[in-house]
Structure formats: structure tokens, C-alpha cells
Amino acid sequence: MDFIFFIVFVAIFAIITYKMAENRGRNAWGYTLAGLLLSPLIMWIVLAILGKTPEKTKADILEMKKVMMEDETVMGQ
């Protein structure tokens, strides 16, 4: 029974690490694997310090501008 809890917690931590890396434009599988081998907490700290990649930041800004343009179009009608 303890083994099942351990596997569930490891899976949850791996999913959190994967999503954090993916949202920051980082190599999600690489950070997940490193988190499983070292510690998810260490990977979370590393990802928080590194932040988003320049490409991800640019993509987020473009997406935000697109949404704002759509909102202005809707409001103008």
C-alpha cells in the first residue's frame, strides 16, 4: 500500500514539473527526468529562477495582443 502512495506522489510531482517546464518554454521531458533523478523541488527552483525562454515570452506577448485585438473588434461592433 505504501508503494502505491509513493508511485502516486512521484507521478504527481513529475506532472507538476512537466507542466512548469512546458509553460516556460523549456524542455519538459528533460526537466521531468532530471526531477525524477534528482529532486522535483530542485527542478521547481531551477525553473522558477530561469523563467521563460525569450521565444516563449514573445509567443505569449503575441497571443495576448491577438486576444486584445479580438476584444477590441467585438467591443467596436
PyMOL commands that set and color helices and strands:
alter all, ss='L'
color gray80, all
select helices_A, chain A and resi 2-23+28-37+40-50+54-76
alter helices_A, ss='H'
color red, helices_A
deselect
rebuild
show_as cartoon
